[in-house]
Amino acid sequence: MRFAIAILVLAVGCQANVGVHRKLKPEQVAAADAWKGVARIAVMPPDNWTTDVGLEYITWYRAVVNELVREKGYEVASLAEVNRFFRKNKFSVAGEAGIYSAADLTKQFGVDAILYWAITAGGPRMMFLLEKADGTALWSTGDVGLALGYVAPVRGGFNPDDKEIALALGEILRALPPRTP
């Protein structure tokens, strides 16, 4: 059964989606009234469409994204909560959570919105989508590729894409609207 689900996930995921769960939306920001009541966000693991970004970096990126969202004034579901959900469901890739709606996920994590994101090849390319329980897209980036002008040197045993992605997260999430009281 799990194999059949994985095949379905891969088949659906190849249709220019952010994983299997959400159609890629162009850059957008919802009107202020749509944001009312959004105080707590769950950051899902990214759909990783590259072969260069390892799990050890994905875990780090998720922690960075959580903190960047928190800096915008939102409460954030802990990484442990999201990890437990994935373990309980025996999910091994982010796209498998696509069988749950945003309404189901917000209820599961006790949050007001879900932040979906994906990493694609092409150094770096990413996309983000923040969605309320009712399916309203609050914020999306479209497919973002950053120029080398945004990339600063990072020392260590990082893959070149990882250096760029770490810096790109901050640049992209700078556009996430801050929480308003």
Stockholm file with secondary structure:
# STOCKHOLM 1.0

chainA/1-181         MRFAIAILVLAVGCQANVGVHRKLKPEQVAAADAWKGVARIAVMPPDNWTTDVGLEYITWYRAVVNELVREKGYEVASLAEVNRFFRKNKFSVAGEAGIYSAADLTKQFGVDAILYWAITAGGPRMMFLLEKADGTALWSTGDVGLALGYVAPVRGGFNPDDKEIALALGEILRALPPRTP
#=GR chainA/1-181 SS CHHHHHHHHHHHHTTTEETTTEECCCSEECCGGGGTTCCEEEECCCEECCSSCCHHHHHHHHHHHHHHHHHTTCEECCHHHHHHHHHHTTCCSGGGGGGSCHHHHHHHHTCSEEEEEEEETTTTEEEEEEEETTSCEEEECCSEECCGGGCCCCCSSCCHHHHHHHHHHHHHHTTSCCCCC
#=GC SS_cons         CHHHHHHHHHHHHTTTEETTTEECCCSEECCGGGGTTCCEEEECCCEECCSSCCHHHHHHHHHHHHHHHHHTTCEECCHHHHHHHHHHTTCCSGGGGGGSCHHHHHHHHTCSEEEEEEEETTTTEEEEEEEETTSCEEEECCSEECCGGGCCCCCSSCCHHHHHHHHHHHHHHTTSCCCCC
//
